[in-house]
Amino acid sequence: MKKAKTTSVRNRLITVPLERLHPHPANANVMDEGFLAKLAENIRREGDYPPVVVRPHPSIPGAYQTIDGHQRVEVLRRNGDDLARCYLWPCDDQTALLLLATLNRLHGEDAPAKRAELFQELVTFLPVEALAALLPEDAGEIERVLALLDVDLDALLETFTKTHDAATGGVVSLTFAVFPEDVEDIEAAIARAAATLEGKNRRGGALAAIARRYLETV
């Protein structure tokens, strides 16, 4: 049995021209330029990388859809390669979404809004409780991520900007959506840092100080 399984796996290892690889539209995984550069250097140095997981493209004949390894494909393009070593994983749309929500958590970092959209698609196939048994998140975390879809961040930022500018004349350049259980720790850290500062925008200065302190320690 083991020998037959090994043969099957080997038969799924294929080489695909990069032009025939297309990212799954629900991919929520991103990697910043710094990590992309490190990944590119690592692949150049080692001359090897884990196979990109793909499935036959559901609507483009002869093409493949990337399920895991989006950054590897991008790096191979940047490195001037024409081909990618892939692992063929034939699957339906529901399985592809589940794989996106699990395999891709091992690389890079999820964009919260995109992961919320991915979860929104998944709940059309499975209830939250069933997803919680398959994904790294529990049911409560899935519900909180889905709640991001109900937040109009643009409208929230516009309202906050107007209020802040009227009070301080400052300019808001950043906004974040955080989970409720993180608010207390974030507020405590900002309050402690702000207590050491002077001026009108002490919270903004505190956030900058916390960021600088973190950069000094990594």
MDTraj code that builds the backbone (N, CA, C; nanometers):
import mdtraj as md
import numpy as np

residues = "MET LYS LYS ALA LYS THR THR SER VAL ARG ASN ARG LEU ILE THR VAL PRO LEU GLU ARG LEU HIS PRO HIS PRO ALA ASN ALA ASN VAL MET ASP GLU GLY PHE LEU ALA LYS LEU ALA GLU ASN ILE ARG ARG GLU GLY ASP TYR PRO PRO VAL VAL VAL ARG PRO HIS PRO SER ILE PRO GLY ALA TYR GLN THR ILE ASP GLY HIS GLN ARG VAL GLU VAL LEU ARG ARG ASN GLY ASP ASP LEU ALA ARG CYS TYR LEU TRP PRO CYS ASP ASP GLN THR ALA LEU LEU LEU LEU ALA THR LEU ASN ARG LEU HIS GLY GLU ASP ALA PRO ALA LYS ARG ALA GLU LEU PHE GLN GLU LEU VAL THR PHE LEU PRO VAL GLU ALA LEU ALA ALA LEU LEU PRO GLU ASP ALA GLY GLU ILE GLU ARG VAL LEU ALA LEU LEU ASP VAL ASP LEU ASP ALA LEU LEU GLU THR PHE THR LYS THR HIS ASP ALA ALA THR GLY GLY VAL VAL SER LEU THR PHE ALA VAL PHE PRO GLU ASP VAL GLU ASP ILE GLU ALA ALA ILE ALA ARG ALA ALA ALA THR LEU GLU GLY LYS ASN ARG ARG GLY GLY ALA LEU ALA ALA ILE ALA ARG ARG TYR LEU GLU THR VAL".split()
xyz = np.array([
    [0.0825, -0.1209, 0.0000],
    [0.0000, 0.0000, 0.0000],
    [0.0857, 0.1256, 0.0000],
    [0.1930, 0.1290, 0.0823],
    [0.2786, 0.2457, 0.0895],
    [0.3451, 0.2739, -0.0434],
    [0.3877, 0.1684, -0.1134],
    [0.4533, 0.1870, -0.2416],
    [0.3592, 0.2485, -0.3435],
    [0.2327, 0.2031, -0.3446],
    [0.1337, 0.2568, -0.4381],
    [0.1063, 0.4030, -0.4080],
    [0.1007, 0.4386, -0.2780],
    [0.0749, 0.5770, -0.2405],
    [0.1897, 0.6661, -0.2838],
    [0.3157, 0.6205, -0.2667],
    [0.4320, 0.6975, -0.3086],
    [0.4304, 0.7216, -0.4578],
    [0.3964, 0.6184, -0.5336],
    [0.3890, 0.6335, -0.6785],
    [0.2848, 0.7363, -0.7171],
    [0.1681, 0.7333, -0.6479],
    [0.0621, 0.8300, -0.6770],
    [0.1090, 0.9718, -0.6509],
    [0.1799, 0.9924, -0.5386],
    [0.2298, 1.1253, -0.5063],
    [0.3283, 1.1727, -0.6113],
    [0.4187, 1.0854, -0.6528],
    [0.5161, 1.1228, -0.7537],
    [0.4490, 1.1603, -0.8851],
    [0.3413, 1.0919, -0.9184],
    [0.2702, 1.1233, -1.0419],
    [0.2052, 1.2602, -1.0363],
    [0.1846, 1.3131, -0.9152],
    [0.1228, 1.4439, -0.9010],
    [0.2244, 1.5581, -0.9050],
    [0.3520, 1.5268, -0.9027],
    [0.4550, 1.6291, -0.9145],
    [0.4728, 1.6626, -1.0620],
    [0.4401, 1.7858, -1.0982],
    [0.4439, 1.8275, -1.2376],
    [0.5207, 1.9586, -1.2511],
    [0.5672, 1.9866, -1.3704],
    [0.6327, 2.1134, -1.3997],
    [0.5402, 2.1955, -1.4882],
    [0.5121, 2.3185, -1.4448],
    [0.4130, 2.4012, -1.5136],
    [0.4760, 2.5346, -1.5541],
    [0.4568, 2.5782, -1.6795],
    [0.5019, 2.7131, -1.7177],
    [0.4319, 2.8176, -1.6312],
    [0.5071, 2.9166, -1.5869],
    [0.4497, 3.0191, -1.5004],
    [0.3312, 3.0900, -1.5646],
    [0.3328, 3.1022, -1.6954],
    [0.2232, 3.1718, -1.7637],
    [0.0920, 3.0961, -1.7541],
    [0.0991, 2.9698, -1.7161],
    [-0.0228, 2.8893, -1.7030],
    [-0.0710, 2.8798, -1.5587],
    [-0.0039, 2.9502, -1.4678],
    [-0.0451, 2.9523, -1.3273],
    [-0.1234, 3.0798, -1.2970],
    [-0.2392, 3.0635, -1.2361],
    [-0.3243, 3.1777, -1.2028],
    [-0.3591, 3.1715, -1.0541],
    [-0.3456, 3.2813, -0.9808],
    [-0.3775, 3.2797, -0.8368],
    [-0.5261, 3.2600, -0.8125],
    [-0.5580, 3.1919, -0.7053],
    [-0.6985, 3.1784, -0.6668],
    [-0.7484, 3.3165, -0.6228],
    [-0.8637, 3.3619, -0.6714],
    [-0.9114, 3.4974, -0.6391],
    [-0.9423, 3.5186, -0.4918],
    [-0.9607, 3.4109, -0.4160],
    [-0.9934, 3.4250, -0.2738],
    [-0.8694, 3.4185, -0.1852],
    [-0.7507, 3.4148, -0.2445],
    [-0.6297, 3.4073, -0.1637],
    [-0.6192, 3.5288, -0.0715],
    [-0.6022, 3.5030, 0.0588],
    [-0.5948, 3.6114, 0.1574],
    [-0.4528, 3.6319, 0.2082],
    [-0.3604, 3.5523, 0.1589],
    [-0.2246, 3.5525, 0.2132],
    [-0.1359, 3.6528, 0.1415],
    [-0.0676, 3.7364, 0.2184],
    [0.0210, 3.8370, 0.1601],
    [0.1579, 3.8289, 0.2281],
    [0.2585, 3.8839, 0.1618],
    [0.3933, 3.8875, 0.2174],
    [0.4560, 4.0197, 0.1781],
    [0.5161, 4.0899, 0.2747],
    [0.5720, 4.2207, 0.2427],
    [0.6998, 4.2068, 0.1607],
    [0.7458, 4.3199, 0.1068],
    [0.8592, 4.3181, 0.0147],
    [0.9858, 4.2628, 0.0805],
    [1.0035, 4.2914, 0.2096],
    [1.1219, 4.2423, 0.2781],
    [1.1282, 4.0911, 0.2811],
    [1.0152, 4.0284, 0.3158],
    [1.0118, 3.8831, 0.3205],
    [1.0173, 3.8224, 0.1802],
    [0.9563, 3.8895, 0.0824],
    [0.9659, 3.8409, -0.0552],
    [1.1110, 3.8385, -0.1013],
    [1.1853, 3.9427, -0.0664],
    [1.3269, 3.9483, -0.1044],
    [1.4045, 3.8351, -0.0388],
    [1.3753, 3.8065, 0.0883],
    [1.4425, 3.6968, 0.1574],
    [1.4061, 3.5624, 0.0958],
    [1.2787, 3.5458, 0.0608],
    [1.2363, 3.4215, -0.0033],
    [1.3060, 3.4040, -0.1373],
    [1.3151, 3.5128, -0.2139],
    [1.3820, 3.5073, -0.3439],
    [1.5282, 3.4680, -0.3284],
    [1.5961, 3.5272, -0.2300],
    [1.7371, 3.4967, -0.2075],
    [1.7541, 3.3523, -0.1632],
    [1.6645, 3.3036, -0.0788],
    [1.6725, 3.1661, -0.0314],
    [1.6562, 3.0675, -0.1464],
    [1.5615, 3.0940, -0.2358],
    [1.5395, 3.0049, -0.3500],
    [1.6583, 3.0100, -0.4448],
    [1.7134, 3.1302, -0.4652],
    [1.8314, 3.1407, -0.5512],
    [1.9492, 3.0641, -0.4919],
    [1.9680, 3.0764, -0.3611],
    [2.0817, 3.0126, -0.2963],
    [2.0682, 2.8609, -0.2940],
    [1.9494, 2.8113, -0.2567],
    [1.9285, 2.6684, -0.2427],
    [1.8998, 2.6004, -0.3762],
    [1.8435, 2.6770, -0.4710],
    [1.8035, 2.6162, -0.5972],
    [1.6890, 2.5186, -0.5810],
    [1.6145, 2.5329, -0.4723],
    [1.5067, 2.4391, -0.4439],
    [1.3981, 2.5101, -0.3640],
    [1.2783, 2.4545, -0.3625],
    [1.1659, 2.5122, -0.2891],
    [1.0547, 2.4081, -0.2815],
    [0.9662, 2.4178, -0.1829],
    [0.8528, 2.3255, -0.1764],
    [0.7639, 2.3438, -0.2986],
    [0.7108, 2.2357, -0.3530],
    [0.6242, 2.2497, -0.4715],
    [0.5048, 2.3406, -0.4445],
    [0.4656, 2.4135, -0.5455],
    [0.3457, 2.4970, -0.5400],
    [0.2244, 2.4050, -0.5530],
    [0.1265, 2.4204, -0.4660],
    [0.0059, 2.3363, -0.4719],
    [-0.0931, 2.3996, -0.5693],
    [-0.1353, 2.3232, -0.6680],
    [-0.2255, 2.3748, -0.7710],
    [-0.3385, 2.2751, -0.7967],
    [-0.4411, 2.3254, -0.8608],
    [-0.5479, 2.2387, -0.9121],
    [-0.5728, 2.2777, -1.0567],
    [-0.6311, 2.1880, -1.1375],
    [-0.6674, 2.2289, -1.2738],
    [-0.7596, 2.3498, -1.2681],
    [-0.7325, 2.4493, -1.3498],
    [-0.8133, 2.5714, -1.3446],
    [-0.9582, 2.5392, -1.3820],
    [-1.0540, 2.5869, -1.3027],
    [-1.1946, 2.5512, -1.3274],
    [-1.2542, 2.6114, -1.4540],
    [-1.1908, 2.7151, -1.5109],
    [-1.2522, 2.7790, -1.6286],
    [-1.1559, 2.8052, -1.7437],
    [-1.0248, 2.7833, -1.7235],
    [-0.9274, 2.8065, -1.8306],
    [-0.8635, 2.6735, -1.8682],
    [-0.8969, 2.6188, -1.9844],
    [-0.8406, 2.4899, -2.0253],
    [-0.6877, 2.4941, -2.0327],
    [-0.6249, 2.3909, -1.9790],
    [-0.4803, 2.3794, -1.9850],
    [-0.4061, 2.4636, -1.8823],
    [-0.4792, 2.5386, -1.8001],
    [-0.4161, 2.6236, -1.6998],
    [-0.4381, 2.5629, -1.5609],
    [-0.3696, 2.6218, -1.4615],
    [-0.3789, 2.5741, -1.3237],
    [-0.4037, 2.6918, -1.2308],
    [-0.4708, 2.6619, -1.1193],
    [-0.5002, 2.7648, -1.0192],
    [-0.4168, 2.7377, -0.8944],
    [-0.3444, 2.8398, -0.8491],
    [-0.2576, 2.8244, -0.7329],
    [-0.3402, 2.8237, -0.6047],
    [-0.3194, 2.7206, -0.5221],
    [-0.3871, 2.7097, -0.3932],
    [-0.2921, 2.7444, -0.2792],
    [-0.1685, 2.7001, -0.2899],
    [-0.0671, 2.7312, -0.1893],
    [0.0659, 2.7558, -0.2605],
    [0.1328, 2.8666, -0.2278],
    [0.2602, 2.8972, -0.2907],
    [0.2554, 3.0194, -0.3791],
    [0.1591, 3.1090, -0.3525],
    [0.1460, 3.2301, -0.4337],
    [0.2741, 3.3126, -0.4322],
    [0.3383, 3.3226, -0.3148],
    [0.4616, 3.4013, -0.3061],
    [0.5759, 3.3337, -0.3812],
    [0.5805, 3.2001, -0.3761],
    [0.6844, 3.1297, -0.4503],
    [0.6714, 3.1558, -0.6003],
    [0.5480, 3.1578, -0.6498],
    [0.5269, 3.1864, -0.7917],
    [0.5739, 3.3272, -0.8252],
    [0.5410, 3.4239, -0.7399],
    [0.5834, 3.5623, -0.7628],
    [0.7357, 3.5726, -0.7632],
    [0.8004, 3.5037, -0.6691],
    [0.9461, 3.5076, -0.6605],
    [1.0100, 3.4427, -0.7831],
    [0.9543, 3.3321, -0.8276],
    [1.0086, 3.2659, -0.9470],
    [1.0008, 3.3596, -1.0673],
    [0.8908, 3.4335, -1.0785],
    [0.8792, 3.5311, -1.1880],
    [0.9864, 3.6389, -1.1753],
    [1.0055, 3.6888, -1.0540],
    [1.1059, 3.7931, -1.0324],
    [1.2471, 3.7414, -1.0588],
    [1.2680, 3.6128, -1.0305],
    [1.4002, 3.5544, -1.0523],
    [1.4269, 3.5206, -1.1990],
    [1.3263, 3.5408, -1.2831],
    [1.3449, 3.5148, -1.4255],
    [1.3220, 3.3708, -1.4670],
    [1.2616, 3.2904, -1.3783],
    [1.2323, 3.1512, -1.4136],
    [1.1098, 3.1443, -1.5041],
    [1.1012, 3.0385, -1.5805],
    [0.9873, 3.0175, -1.6702],
    [0.8951, 2.9073, -1.6212],
    [0.9475, 2.8194, -1.5339],
    [0.8725, 2.7024, -1.4915],
    [0.8626, 2.6967, -1.3398],
    [0.7592, 2.6302, -1.2907],
    [0.7427, 2.6078, -1.1470],
    [0.7175, 2.4599, -1.1222],
    [0.7810, 2.4080, -1.0190],
    [0.7537, 2.2702, -0.9774],
    [0.6276, 2.2723, -0.8925],
    [0.5312, 2.1912, -0.9275],
    [0.3993, 2.1972, -0.8631],
    [0.3542, 2.0595, -0.8166],
    [0.2665, 2.0617, -0.7187],
    [0.1979, 1.9409, -0.6737],
    [0.0515, 1.9550, -0.7141],
    [0.0060, 1.8644, -0.7973],
    [-0.1306, 1.8722, -0.8503],
    [-0.2294, 1.8145, -0.7497],
    [-0.3243, 1.8979, -0.7093],
    [-0.4258, 1.8577, -0.6108],
    [-0.5636, 1.8814, -0.6719],
    [-0.6156, 1.7866, -0.7506],
    [-0.7486, 1.8047, -0.8087],
    [-0.8533, 1.8162, -0.6972],
    [-0.9369, 1.9175, -0.7031],
    [-1.0374, 1.9356, -0.5987],
    [-1.1476, 2.0284, -0.6481],
    [-1.2607, 2.0238, -0.5781],
    [-1.3719, 2.1111, -0.6134],
    [-1.3537, 2.2479, -0.5477],
    [-1.4478, 2.3385, -0.5729],
    [-1.4358, 2.4752, -0.5213],
    [-1.4360, 2.4793, -0.3691],
    [-1.5197, 2.3972, -0.3062],
    [-1.5282, 2.3980, -0.1607],
    [-1.3951, 2.3547, -0.0995],
    [-1.3362, 2.2476, -0.1518],
    [-1.2086, 2.1995, -0.0989],
    [-1.0984, 2.3013, -0.1226],
    [-1.1008, 2.3669, -0.2384],
    [-0.9993, 2.4687, -0.2677],
    [-1.0051, 2.5820, -0.1656],
    [-1.1252, 2.6242, -0.1282],
    [-1.1399, 2.7301, -0.0288],
    [-1.0883, 2.6852, 0.1079],
    [-1.1167, 2.5610, 0.1448],
    [-1.0682, 2.5091, 0.2718],
    [-0.9160, 2.5014, 0.2733],
    [-0.8572, 2.4616, 0.1612],
    [-0.7116, 2.4552, 0.1528],
    [-0.6509, 2.5947, 0.1623],
    [-0.7151, 2.6923, 0.0987],
    [-0.6669, 2.8302, 0.1093],
    [-0.6673, 2.8779, 0.2532],
    [-0.7678, 2.8357, 0.3282],
    [-0.7830, 2.8817, 0.4659],
    [-0.6913, 2.8082, 0.5633],
    [-0.6298, 2.6975, 0.5195],
    [-0.5427, 2.6201, 0.6092],
    [-0.3979, 2.6237, 0.5632],
    [-0.3694, 2.5788, 0.4434],
    [-0.2313, 2.5735, 0.3956],
    [-0.1646, 2.7089, 0.3981],
    [-0.2350, 2.8133, 0.3552],
    [-0.1738, 2.9450, 0.3439],
    [-0.1461, 3.0113, 0.4769],
    [-0.2003, 2.9595, 0.5871],
    [-0.1689, 3.0162, 0.7181],
    [-0.0259, 2.9871, 0.7588],
    [0.0414, 2.8953, 0.6874],
    [0.1775, 2.8572, 0.7224],
    [0.2808, 2.9491, 0.6608],
    [0.2406, 3.0404, 0.5740],
    [0.3349, 3.1265, 0.5037],
    [0.2795, 3.2687, 0.4999],
    [0.3693, 3.3668, 0.5150],
    [0.3258, 3.5053, 0.5016],
    [0.2292, 3.5454, 0.6109],
    [0.1405, 3.6377, 0.5772],
    [0.0478, 3.6939, 0.6750],
    [-0.0839, 3.7212, 0.6061],
    [-0.1941, 3.6877, 0.6747],
    [-0.3249, 3.7089, 0.6152],
    [-0.3658, 3.8552, 0.6193],
    [-0.4236, 3.9047, 0.5100],
    [-0.4883, 4.0343, 0.5090],
    [-0.6267, 4.0132, 0.5701],
    [-0.6588, 4.0763, 0.6853],
    [-0.7838, 4.0462, 0.7552],
    [-0.9087, 4.0582, 0.6683],
    [-0.9176, 4.1635, 0.5876],
    [-1.0376, 4.1816, 0.5058],
    [-1.0516, 4.0697, 0.4031],
    [-0.9382, 4.0293, 0.3423],
    [-0.9427, 3.9215, 0.2447],
    [-0.9781, 3.7894, 0.3117],
    [-0.9254, 3.7654, 0.4334],
    [-0.9602, 3.6414, 0.5026],
    [-1.1078, 3.6429, 0.5411],
    [-1.1606, 3.7585, 0.5752],
    [-1.3033, 3.7683, 0.6041],
    [-1.3853, 3.7318, 0.4806],
    [-1.3421, 3.7787, 0.3627],
    [-1.4122, 3.7447, 0.2394],
    [-1.4032, 3.5954, 0.2110],
    [-1.2863, 3.5366, 0.2406],
    [-1.2693, 3.3924, 0.2230],
    [-1.3647, 3.3167, 0.3142],
    [-1.3743, 3.3588, 0.4407],
    [-1.4669, 3.2949, 0.5332],
    [-1.6113, 3.3097, 0.4864],
    [-1.6422, 3.4264, 0.4294],
    [-1.7784, 3.4494, 0.3818],
    [-1.8152, 3.3486, 0.2732],
    [-1.7182, 3.3173, 0.1860],
    [-1.7440, 3.2156, 0.0835],
    [-1.7577, 3.0777, 0.1462],
    [-1.6742, 3.0477, 0.2461],
    [-1.6773, 2.9158, 0.3076],
    [-1.8091, 2.8884, 0.3799],
    [-1.8661, 2.9910, 0.4428],
    [-1.9896, 2.9678, 0.5182],
    [-2.1090, 2.9427, 0.4268],
    [-2.0922, 2.9626, 0.2967],
    [-2.1982, 2.9225, 0.2041],
    [-2.1977, 2.7715, 0.1841],
    [-2.0852, 2.7065, 0.2189],
    [-2.0752, 2.5612, 0.2075],
    [-2.0937, 2.4912, 0.3414],
    [-2.0383, 2.5522, 0.4469],
    [-2.0370, 2.4880, 0.5779],
    [-2.0737, 2.5885, 0.6865],
    [-2.1422, 2.5443, 0.7933],
    [-2.1713, 2.6349, 0.9052],
    [-2.0431, 2.6670, 0.9817],
    [-2.0476, 2.7742, 1.0595],
    [-1.9296, 2.8195, 1.1335],
    [-1.8740, 2.7094, 1.2233],
    [-1.9612, 2.6347, 1.2899],
    [-1.9155, 2.5299, 1.3813],
    [-1.8371, 2.4227, 1.3063],
    [-1.8802, 2.3890, 1.1855],
    [-1.8089, 2.2888, 1.1061],
    [-1.6741, 2.3428, 1.0593],
    [-1.6702, 2.4711, 1.0225],
    [-1.5438, 2.5322, 0.9807],
    [-1.4441, 2.5348, 1.0956],
    [-1.4942, 2.5596, 1.2161],
    [-1.4060, 2.5678, 1.3322],
    [-1.3340, 2.4356, 1.3570],
    [-1.3934, 2.3255, 1.3144],
    [-1.3300, 2.1945, 1.3310],
    [-1.2206, 2.1713, 1.2264],
    [-1.2186, 2.2557, 1.1228],
    [-1.1232, 2.2365, 1.0133],
    [-1.0144, 2.3426, 1.0084],
    [-1.0435, 2.4614, 1.0595],
    [-0.9526, 2.5753, 1.0467],
    [-0.8790, 2.6029, 1.1778],
    [-0.7707, 2.6820, 1.1719],
    [-0.6985, 2.7162, 1.2953],
    [-0.7834, 2.7959, 1.3940],
    [-0.8783, 2.8756, 1.3450],
    [-0.9621, 2.9594, 1.4315],
    [-1.0752, 2.8777, 1.4955],
    [-1.1190, 2.9204, 1.6153],
    [-1.2387, 2.8610, 1.6721],
    [-1.3607, 2.9366, 1.6204],
    [-1.4801, 2.8934, 1.6606],
    [-1.6025, 2.9539, 1.6077],
    [-1.6115, 3.1024, 1.6392],
    [-1.5703, 3.1395, 1.7611],
    [-1.5751, 3.2807, 1.7992],
    [-1.4839, 3.3659, 1.7139],
    [-1.3639, 3.3158, 1.6860],
    [-1.2698, 3.3910, 1.6023],
    [-1.3213, 3.4055, 1.4601],
    [-1.3824, 3.3000, 1.4075],
    [-1.4397, 3.3071, 1.2726],
    [-1.5492, 3.4128, 1.2678],
    [-1.6351, 3.4151, 1.3704],
    [-1.7421, 3.5141, 1.3749],
    [-1.6845, 3.6555, 1.3797],
    [-1.5763, 3.6763, 1.4554],
    [-1.5168, 3.8091, 1.4651],
    [-1.4544, 3.8520, 1.3325],
    [-1.3920, 3.7577, 1.2628],
    [-1.3353, 3.7913, 1.1321],
    [-1.4467, 3.8254, 1.0339],
    [-1.5552, 3.7501, 1.0366],
    [-1.6689, 3.7790, 0.9481],
    [-1.7279, 3.9161, 0.9804],
    [-1.7201, 3.9563, 1.1071],
    [-1.7752, 4.0864, 1.1468],
    [-1.7023, 4.2012, 1.0796],
    [-1.5784, 4.1781, 1.0348],
    [-1.5046, 4.2832, 0.9655],
    [-1.5768, 4.3276, 0.8394],
    [-1.6544, 4.2358, 0.7814],
    [-1.7261, 4.2693, 0.6580],
    [-1.8381, 4.3685, 0.6832],
    [-1.8813, 4.3802, 0.8092],
    [-1.9898, 4.4720, 0.8429],
    [-1.9388, 4.6101, 0.8831],
    [-1.8063, 4.6268, 0.8875],
    [-1.7481, 4.7546, 0.9283],
    [-1.7104, 4.8360, 0.8050],
    [-1.7680, 4.9537, 0.7916],
    [-1.7326, 5.0446, 0.6825],
    [-1.6125, 5.1270, 0.7275],
    [-1.4918, 5.0749, 0.7036],
    [-1.3710, 5.1400, 0.7521],
    [-1.3493, 5.2763, 0.6880],
    [-1.3871, 5.2909, 0.5615],
    [-1.3696, 5.4198, 0.4947],
    [-1.4544, 5.5274, 0.5624],
    [-1.5819, 5.4940, 0.5905],
    [-1.6698, 5.5906, 0.6560],
    [-1.6217, 5.6181, 0.7977],
    [-1.5757, 5.5131, 0.8670],
    [-1.5257, 5.5307, 1.0031],
    [-1.4035, 5.6216, 1.0045],
    [-1.3126, 5.6013, 0.9104],
    [-1.1922, 5.6837, 0.9041],
    [-1.2266, 5.8281, 0.8703],
    [-1.3221, 5.8471, 0.7786],
    [-1.3601, 5.9835, 0.7400],
    [-1.4173, 6.0590, 0.8596],
    [-1.5050, 5.9937, 0.9363],
    [-1.5644, 6.0567, 1.0535],
    [-1.4587, 6.0887, 1.1584],
    [-1.3686, 5.9919, 1.1820],
    [-1.2648, 6.0134, 1.2820],
    [-1.1695, 6.1235, 1.2392],
    [-1.1383, 6.1283, 1.1120],
    [-1.0468, 6.2298, 1.0611],
    [-1.1033, 6.3698, 1.0810],
    [-1.2313, 6.3870, 1.0486],
    [-1.2943, 6.5173, 1.0647],
    [-1.2939, 6.5602, 1.2110],
    [-1.3287, 6.4650, 1.3007],
    [-1.3321, 6.4967, 1.4433],
    [-1.1929, 6.5303, 1.4947],
    [-1.0953, 6.4521, 1.4556],
    [-0.9579, 6.4717, 1.5023],
    [-0.9005, 6.6016, 1.4491],
    [-0.9220, 6.6288, 1.3204],
    [-0.8689, 6.7516, 1.2616],
    [-0.9299, 6.8752, 1.3248],
    [-1.0590, 6.8687, 1.3553],
    [-1.1252, 6.9840, 1.4163],
    [-1.0698, 7.0116, 1.5559],
    [-1.0304, 6.9037, 1.6245],
    [-0.9830, 6.9202, 1.7623],
    [-0.8362, 6.9575, 1.7693],
    [-0.7538, 6.9035, 1.6793],
    [-0.6087, 6.9208, 1.6939],
    [-0.5412, 6.9828, 1.5733],
    [-0.6101, 6.9861, 1.4596],
    [-0.5452, 7.0333, 1.3388],
    [-0.4477, 6.9322, 1.2821],
    [-0.4467, 6.8094, 1.3376],
    [-0.3543, 6.7053, 1.2920],
    [-0.4063, 6.6330, 1.1697],
    [-0.3262, 6.5406, 1.1209],
    [-0.3626, 6.4608, 1.0033],
    [-0.3586, 6.3146, 1.0407],
    [-0.4660, 6.2425, 1.0163],
    [-0.4714, 6.0995, 1.0434],
    [-0.4171, 6.0255, 0.9225],
    [-0.3184, 5.9405, 0.9426],
    [-0.2604, 5.8664, 0.8307],
    [-0.2757, 5.7169, 0.8449],
    [-0.3165, 5.6681, 0.9635],
    [-0.3275, 5.5254, 0.9870],
    [-0.4573, 5.4938, 1.0591],
    [-0.5146, 5.3760, 1.0285],
    [-0.6283, 5.3272, 1.1046],
    [-0.6176, 5.1756, 1.1128],
    [-0.6669, 5.1179, 1.2215],
    [-0.6565, 4.9748, 1.2424],
    [-0.7901, 4.9201, 1.2914],
    [-0.8209, 4.7970, 1.2517],
    [-0.9337, 4.7235, 1.3088],
    [-0.8750, 4.6152, 1.3979],
    [-0.9160, 4.6112, 1.5257],
    [-0.8621, 4.5137, 1.6200],
    [-0.9767, 4.4353, 1.6823],
    [-0.9435, 4.3177, 1.7361],
    [-1.0432, 4.2356, 1.8013],
    [-1.0690, 4.2890, 1.9420],
    [-1.1904, 4.2728, 1.9943],
    [-1.2259, 4.3285, 2.1249],
    [-1.1321, 4.2845, 2.2374],
    [-1.0881, 4.1587, 2.2342],
    [-1.0040, 4.1108, 2.3438],
    [-0.8654, 4.1745, 2.3450],
    [-0.8279, 4.2436, 2.2359],
    [-0.6971, 4.3091, 2.2299],
    [-0.7018, 4.4556, 2.2725],
    [-0.8220, 4.5118, 2.2824],
    [-0.8352, 4.6557, 2.3081],
    [-0.7715, 4.6957, 2.4403],
    [-0.7957, 4.6175, 2.5458],
    [-0.7447, 4.6548, 2.6782],
    [-0.5920, 4.6638, 2.6791],
    [-0.5248, 4.5646, 2.6188],
    [-0.3781, 4.5658, 2.6163],
    [-0.3256, 4.6819, 2.5322],
    [-0.3906, 4.7080, 2.4190],
    [-0.3466, 4.8169, 2.3321],
    [-0.3619, 4.9513, 2.4024],
    [-0.4781, 4.9726, 2.4648],
    [-0.5024, 5.0990, 2.5340],
    [-0.4064, 5.1178, 2.6515],
    [-0.3774, 5.0088, 2.7234],
    [-0.2867, 5.0184, 2.8383],
    [-0.1462, 5.0561, 2.7927],
    [-0.1003, 4.9964, 2.6817],
    [0.0333, 5.0264, 2.6301],
    [0.0425, 5.1714, 2.5830],
    [-0.0618, 5.2178, 2.5112],
    [-0.0615, 5.3555, 2.4617],
    [-0.0679, 5.4542, 2.5775],
    [-0.1505, 5.4254, 2.6781],
    [-0.1626, 5.5152, 2.7937],
    [-0.0303, 5.5258, 2.8692],
    [0.0383, 5.4129, 2.8861],
    [0.1664, 5.4149, 2.9584],
    [0.2707, 5.4954, 2.8814],
    [0.2743, 5.4761, 2.7488],
    [0.3712, 5.5515, 2.6684],
    [0.3346, 5.6992, 2.6626],
    [0.2033, 5.7290, 2.6531],
    [0.1592, 5.8682, 2.6422],
    [0.1904, 5.9468, 2.7696],
    [0.1949, 5.8785, 2.8827],
    [0.2207, 5.9463, 3.0099],
    [0.3611, 6.0060, 3.0158],
    [0.4499, 5.9590, 2.9291],
    [0.5881, 6.0100, 2.9291],
    [0.6065, 6.1228, 2.8288],
    [0.4994, 6.1616, 2.7570],
    [0.5108, 6.2601, 2.6502],
    [0.4384, 6.3893, 2.6860],
    [0.4657, 6.4928, 2.6084],
    [0.3973, 6.6206, 2.6228],
    [0.3399, 6.6619, 2.4875],
    [0.2456, 6.7570, 2.4906],
    [0.1874, 6.8045, 2.3666],
    [0.0458, 6.7554, 2.3480],
    [-0.0154, 6.7963, 2.2360],
    [-0.1560, 6.7646, 2.2108],
    [-0.1763, 6.6203, 2.1629],
    [-0.0911, 6.5747, 2.0713],
    [-0.1123, 6.4426, 2.0106],
    [-0.0289, 6.3369, 2.0813],
    [-0.0523, 6.3200, 2.2102],
    [0.0288, 6.2264, 2.2871],
    [-0.0018, 6.0814, 2.2501],
    [-0.1256, 6.0514, 2.2134],
    [-0.1585, 5.9135, 2.1752],
    [-0.0871, 5.8754, 2.0457],
    [-0.0860, 5.9688, 1.9498],
    [-0.0146, 5.9397, 1.8255],
    [0.1344, 5.9238, 1.8495],
    [0.1902, 6.0116, 1.9345],
    [0.3310, 6.0009, 1.9685],
    [0.3614, 5.8729, 2.0438],
    [0.2665, 5.8300, 2.1285],
    [0.2856, 5.7063, 2.2040],
    [0.2903, 5.5858, 2.1112],
    [0.2015, 5.5850, 2.0127],
    [0.2004, 5.4741, 1.9176],
    [0.3313, 5.4682, 1.8395],
    [0.3813, 5.5856, 1.7995],
    [0.5086, 5.5901, 1.7282],
    [0.6225, 5.5412, 1.8170],
    [0.6197, 5.5789, 1.9454],
    [0.7239, 5.5365, 2.0390],
    [0.7224, 5.3852, 2.0589],
    [0.6022, 5.3290, 2.0686],
    [0.5896, 5.1839, 2.0848],
    [0.6448, 5.1133, 1.9610],
    [0.6123, 5.1653, 1.8437],
    [0.6608, 5.1049, 1.7201],
    [0.8131, 5.1097, 1.7132],
    [0.8716, 5.2259, 1.7492],
    [1.0180, 5.2384, 1.7460],
    [1.0836, 5.1422, 1.8448],
    [1.0222, 5.1298, 1.9636],
    [1.0772, 5.0402, 2.0651],
    [1.0754, 4.8956, 2.0135],
    [0.9694, 4.8593, 1.9465],
    [0.9600, 4.7227, 1.8928],
    [1.0685, 4.7003, 1.7862],
    [1.0871, 4.7967, 1.6984],
    [1.1866, 4.7837, 1.5920],
    [1.3282, 4.7716, 1.6477],
    [1.3503, 4.8326, 1.7626],
    [1.4834, 4.8244, 1.8250],
    [1.5119, 4.6881, 1.8839],
    [1.4067, 4.6105, 1.9090],
    [1.4253, 4.4810, 1.9784],
    [1.4188, 4.3615, 1.8846],
    [1.3848, 4.3827, 1.7557],
    [1.3737, 4.2688, 1.6632],
    [1.4931, 4.2672, 1.5686],
])
top = md.Topology()
chain = top.add_chain()
for i, resn in enumerate(residues, 1):
    res = top.add_residue(resn, chain, resSeq=i)
    for name in ("N", "CA", "C"):
        top.add_atom(name, md.element.get_by_symbol(name[0]), res)
traj = md.Trajectory(xyz[None], top)
